[in-house]
């Protein structure tokens, strides 16, 4: 018996042919999305808009002392709150996300406004932002490196259908809820289509790195459920970043000529990367495997290629993060290469640079903007759409492919994890003018909530799985 067969989840006979199930589960959400986009073209813009708080570039010289103090405060807060989160059974990243919010105007800015102003003056945030963005580029490169296409091949149709539905259902709900949000919460001047597409894409994210960490902490990496979850999250990541690139492309298109240049340039870039670029990275990896002692030269070359790719995609108008992710995904997947890259980069990125990004997100998030019963009702609707779309979509698709309900619900709980990937999406949306500050704050709360609920939801589902196993004949 093959290894893939040994790792498969026990299934029951399918009630529907795979092709019919795929057509129905994919076709219905796509139909709703097209109807929502058509209806949204005629929505009026109501009320006054609050402009987005920008992280302005510094006009004075670098205050190295202040930058060091900021980094000390951010890293210390991330470690303390992250340790508390781990103590109560949450992934450390949940605590780091919360620490970023605590340092922003929502908490520190209200409790100690003087300290907040002196610690994070606006003129200093450009330098902090530069460090955080470099860290984020390297993190996205690592995400691509750690994607293993074998997971998708082993899980086959189940992974493909589950992943597509886990994207399409929340995407559809996000697009539909945009019909309600657009008149009052869209930024001034943004058309309905990029707004709705971004809301749909933001609802669809699964945080591959956070999910992998949860699986590792719970000993599920080598299990059939863990393998399927990793496969679905890998497909989700690739699809989500393609969707984000498309949304940014639509949002940044100023005229038809620039749009055509961007589309053609992106097609040429992808064709180059998936042919010449892939072969070049394969040769580089082969040379490293023959001479593993030349680790520094190999890593330096990879970083140069990653930054060059990020620069190209940024110039094309589809964001630098996409270019970094593409290079990581094209690096040949082998234990030697993955270990060589992650062992050198992961700790410095996750301990030093990513907390800076969480803090910058917190500095841009003001919960005070969510005032009044109507706004809290909207937040509740966003949470309901995000959780039901991801959790129910994943579980339903898994069940249709023959997986039993206990395992299908556990997969839905895992796929509901959003984490850092959601924050990246949201910051891109705020930077490109697709999200308003109020909606940004709501979506950040959604990202933290859905990530924090993964572990307790998984515990609840596991109790159901244990009870089902005891009752089974």
Rosetta blueprint (number, residue, H / E / L):
1 X L
2 X L
3 X H
4 X H
5 X H
6 X H
7 X L
8 X L
9 X L
10 X L
11 X E
12 X L
13 X L
14 X L
15 X L
16 X L
17 X L
18 X H
19 X H
20 X H
21 X H
22 X H
23 X H
24 X H
25 X H
26 X H
27 X H
28 X H
29 X H
30 X H
31 X H
32 X H
33 X H
34 X H
35 X H
36 X H
37 X H
38 X H
39 X H
40 X H
41 X L
42 X L
43 X L
44 X L
45 X L
46 X L
47 X L
48 X L
49 X L
50 X L
51 X L
52 X L
53 X L
54 X L
55 X L
56 X L
57 X L
58 X L
59 X L
60 X L
61 X L
62 X L
63 X L
64 X H
65 X H
66 X H
67 X H
68 X H
69 X H
70 X H
71 X H
72 X H
73 X H
74 X H
75 X H
76 X H
77 X H
78 X H
79 X H
80 X H
81 X H
82 X H
83 X H
84 X H
85 X H
86 X H
87 X H
88 X L
89 X L
90 X L
91 X L
92 X H
93 X H
94 X H
95 X H
96 X H
97 X H
98 X H
99 X H
100 X H
101 X H
102 X H
103 X L
104 X L
105 X L
106 X L
107 X L
108 X H
109 X H
110 X H
111 X H
112 X L
113 X H
114 X H
115 X H
116 X H
117 X H
118 X H
119 X H
120 X L
121 X L
122 X H
123 X H
124 X H
125 X H
126 X H
127 X H
128 X H
129 X H
130 X H
131 X H
132 X H
133 X H
134 X H
135 X H
136 X H
137 X H
138 X H
139 X H
140 X H
141 X H
142 X H
143 X H
144 X H
145 X H
146 X H
147 X L
148 X L
149 X H
150 X H
151 X H
152 X H
153 X H
154 X H
155 X H
156 X H
157 X H
158 X H
159 X H
160 X H
161 X H
162 X H
163 X H
164 X H
165 X H
166 X H
167 X H
168 X H
169 X H
170 X H
171 X H
172 X H
173 X H
174 X H
175 X H
176 X H
177 X H
178 X H
179 X H
180 X H
181 X H
182 X H
183 X H
184 X H
185 X H
186 X L
187 X L
188 X L
189 X L
190 X L
191 X L
192 X H
193 X H
194 X H
195 X H
196 X H
197 X H
198 X H
199 X H
200 X H
201 X H
202 X H
203 X H
204 X L
205 X L
206 X L
207 X L
208 X H
209 X H
210 X H
211 X H
212 X H
213 X H
214 X H
215 X H
216 X H
217 X H
218 X L
219 X L
220 X L
221 X L
222 X L
223 X L
224 X H
225 X H
226 X H
227 X H
228 X H
229 X H
230 X H
231 X H
232 X H
233 X H
234 X H
235 X H
236 X H
237 X H
238 X H
239 X H
240 X H
241 X H
242 X H
243 X H
244 X H
245 X H
246 X H
247 X H
248 X H
249 X H
250 X H
251 X H
252 X H
253 X L
254 X L
255 X L
256 X H
257 X H
258 X H
259 X H
260 X H
261 X H
262 X H
263 X H
264 X H
265 X H
266 X H
267 X H
268 X H
269 X H
270 X H
271 X H
272 X H
273 X H
274 X H
275 X H
276 X H
277 X H
278 X H
279 X H
280 X H
281 X H
282 X H
283 X H
284 X H
285 X H
286 X H
287 X H
288 X H
289 X H
290 X H
291 X L
292 X L
293 X L
294 X L
295 X H
296 X H
297 X H
298 X H
299 X H
300 X H
301 X H
302 X H
303 X H
304 X H
305 X H
306 X H
307 X H
308 X H
309 X H
310 X H
311 X H
312 X H
313 X H
314 X H
315 X H
316 X H
317 X L
318 X L
319 X L
320 X H
321 X H
322 X H
323 X H
324 X H
325 X H
326 X H
327 X H
328 X H
329 X H
330 X H
331 X L
332 X L
333 X L
334 X L
335 X H
336 X H
337 X H
338 X H
339 X H
340 X H
341 X H
342 X H
343 X H
344 X H
345 X H
346 X H
347 X H
348 X H
349 X H
350 X H
351 X H
352 X H
353 X H
354 X H
355 X H
356 X H
357 X H
358 X H
359 X H
360 X H
361 X H
362 X H
363 X H
364 X L
365 X L
366 X L
367 X H
368 X H
369 X H
370 X L
371 X L
372 X L
373 X H
374 X H
375 X H
376 X H
377 X H
378 X H
379 X H
380 X H
381 X H
382 X H
383 X H
384 X H
385 X H
386 X H
387 X H
388 X H
389 X H
390 X H
391 X H
392 X H
393 X H
394 X H
395 X H
396 X H
397 X H
398 X H
399 X H
400 X H
401 X L
402 X L
403 X E
404 X L
405 X H
406 X H
407 X H
408 X H
409 X H
410 X H
411 X H
412 X H
413 X H
414 X H
415 X H
416 X L
417 X L
418 X L
419 X H
420 X H
421 X H
422 X H
423 X H
424 X H
425 X H
426 X H
427 X H
428 X H
429 X H
430 X H
431 X H
432 X L
433 X L
434 X L
435 X L
436 X L
437 X H
438 X H
439 X H
440 X H
441 X H
442 X H
443 X H
444 X H
445 X H
446 X H
447 X H
448 X H
449 X H
450 X H
451 X H
452 X H
453 X H
454 X H
455 X H
456 X H
457 X H
458 X H
459 X H
460 X H
461 X H
462 X H
463 X H
464 X H
465 X H
466 X H
467 X H
468 X H
469 X H
470 X H
471 X H
472 X L
473 X L
